[in-house]
């Protein structure tokens, strides 16, 4: 199989990460909402990107990545999610208008702006990430109840990510081992 230069660059995007102790502690954390107090440039967002893509590749479903504004979610996540999701291999091209990555296993990863908080409601999400949560929770009246009531398609047996809404300004970790995408393993 010949690999295109674009796909080769996307595979290279899965470079090994430097393990951060406070994040590594959470690798086996099974709590519903994971929160980590970690400083800027500590790798929280990069680990969150990898976590959601890895999970979407493993467990088909609808996933979201949310941030306070459209500009933030697009700038912080969109190009990286397309690379980590190996979009060059996917049969369906990502939707640049709707910011949705379609994986061949049926999963979708959608980027959402929470300037209108109702955008996160009513969809049976399998899992998701909220970045800059401190800036979002003030807009979300009753946010605890909204997240607690959020429906999930996958069961805990199918995915330990199914019940997690990761809050990136203080987020979860992933195993330190390098990841090989399933299609290329």
C-alpha positions in Angstrom: 0.0 0.0 0.0 1.4 3.4 -1.0 0.9 6.1 1.5 0.2 9.6 0.2 2.3 12.5 1.6 -0.8 14.0 3.2 -1.6 10.7 5.0 2.0 10.3 6.0 1.9 13.8 7.7 -1.3 12.9 9.5 0.2 9.6 10.8 3.3 11.6 12.0 0.9 13.8 14.0 0.7 10.9 16.5 4.2 11.7 17.8 4.9 10.5 21.4 3.9 13.0 24.2 5.9 13.8 27.2 4.2 12.3 30.2 3.0 14.9 32.8 2.6 13.3 36.3 -0.6 15.0 37.2 -2.2 13.9 34.0 -0.8 10.3 34.0 -2.5 9.8 37.5 -5.9 10.0 35.7 -5.3 7.4 33.1 -7.4 4.9 35.0 -9.8 7.4 36.4 -13.4 6.2 35.8 -15.3 9.1 37.3 -17.9 10.7 35.1 -16.4 14.2 35.0 -12.6 14.4 35.0 -11.0 17.6 36.2 -7.2 18.2 36.5 -5.6 21.4 37.7 -2.7 22.0 35.4 -1.0 25.1 34.0 -0.8 26.5 30.6 1.3 24.6 28.0 1.1 21.4 30.1 -0.4 19.3 27.3 -4.1 19.2 28.5 -5.6 20.1 25.1 -3.3 17.9 23.1 -4.2 14.9 25.3 -7.9 15.8 25.0 -7.6 15.9 21.2 -6.0 12.4 21.1 -8.4 11.0 23.7 -11.5 11.9 21.7 -10.1 10.8 18.4 -8.8 7.5 19.8 -12.2 6.9 21.4 -14.1 7.8 18.3 -12.0 5.4 16.3 -12.7 2.6 18.8 -16.4 3.2 19.7 -18.7 4.4 17.0 -20.8 7.3 18.0 -21.3 11.1 18.1 -18.6 13.1 19.9 -18.3 16.8 20.5 -15.6 19.3 21.2 -16.9 22.6 22.6 -15.4 25.9 23.4 -16.9 29.3 24.4 -16.7 30.7 20.8 -16.7 29.5 17.2 -13.3 31.1 16.7 -11.7 29.3 19.7 -13.0 25.9 18.9 -12.0 26.1 15.2 -8.6 27.6 15.9 -7.7 25.3 18.8 -9.1 22.0 17.4 -10.1 21.8 13.8 -6.9 21.2 11.9 -5.5 18.9 14.5 -8.7 16.8 14.7 -8.6 16.3 10.9 -5.0 15.2 11.1 -5.3 12.9 14.2 -8.5 11.4 12.7 -6.5 10.5 9.5 -9.1 12.3 7.4 -7.0 11.5 4.3 -8.1 7.9 4.7 -11.8 8.5 5.3 -14.3 7.9 2.6 -16.3 11.0 3.5 -14.5 14.4 3.6 -14.8 16.5 6.7 -17.5 19.2 6.6 -15.6 22.5 6.7 -18.9 24.4 7.0 -20.3 22.4 9.9 -16.9 21.4 11.4 -17.6 17.7 11.5 -15.1 14.9 11.0 -16.7 11.7 9.6 -14.8 8.5 10.4 -15.3 5.3 8.4 -16.6 3.4 11.5 -19.6 5.7 11.6 -18.3 8.0 14.3 -18.6 11.8 14.0 -16.6 14.4 15.8 -18.3 17.7 15.8 -16.9 21.0 16.9 -19.4 23.3 18.7 -19.4 26.9 19.9 -21.1 27.4 23.2 -21.9 31.0 22.6 -25.4 29.5 22.3 -25.3 26.9 25.0 -28.4 25.0 23.7 -26.2 23.6 20.9 -24.9 20.9 23.2 -28.4 19.8 24.2 -30.7 17.2 22.7 -28.1 15.1 20.9 -27.3 11.6 22.2 -23.6 12.2 22.6 -21.2 9.3 23.1 -18.6 11.6 24.7 -17.1 15.0 24.5 -14.8 17.7 25.6 -15.4 21.2 26.8 -12.5 23.5 26.6 -12.1 26.8 28.6 -14.9 25.5 30.9 -14.6 28.4 33.3 -15.6 30.8 30.5 -18.5 28.5 29.5 -20.2 27.6 32.9 -21.3 31.1 33.6 -23.4 31.0 30.4 -24.8 27.6 31.1 -27.5 28.1 33.8 -27.9 24.8 35.6 -24.9 23.3 33.8 -24.5 20.5 36.4 -28.0 19.2 35.6 -27.5 19.6 31.9 -24.4 17.5 31.9 -25.8 15.0 34.3 -28.9 14.5 32.1 -26.9 14.3 28.9 -27.9 11.1 27.0 -25.2 8.8 25.8 -25.4 6.2 23.1 -22.6 3.9 24.3 -22.8 2.1 27.6 -20.0 2.1 30.2 -19.2 -1.5 29.1 -18.6 -0.3 25.5 -16.6 2.7 26.4 -15.2 4.2 29.6 -15.4 7.5 27.7 -19.2 7.2 27.3 -20.0 8.9 30.6 -17.2 11.5 30.5 -17.4 15.1 29.6 -13.8 16.2 29.8 -13.1 19.7 30.9 -9.9 20.7 29.2 -8.8 23.7 31.1 -8.3 21.1 33.7 -8.4 17.8 31.7 -7.8 14.2 31.7 -4.9 12.1 30.6 -4.2 9.3 28.3 -1.7 6.4 28.5 1.8 7.5 27.8 2.3 4.8 25.1 2.3 6.0 21.5 -0.9 5.3 19.6 -1.1 3.5 16.3 -4.3 4.2 14.4 -6.3 0.9 14.0 -6.2 1.0 10.2 -2.4 1.1 10.2 -1.6 -1.2 13.1 
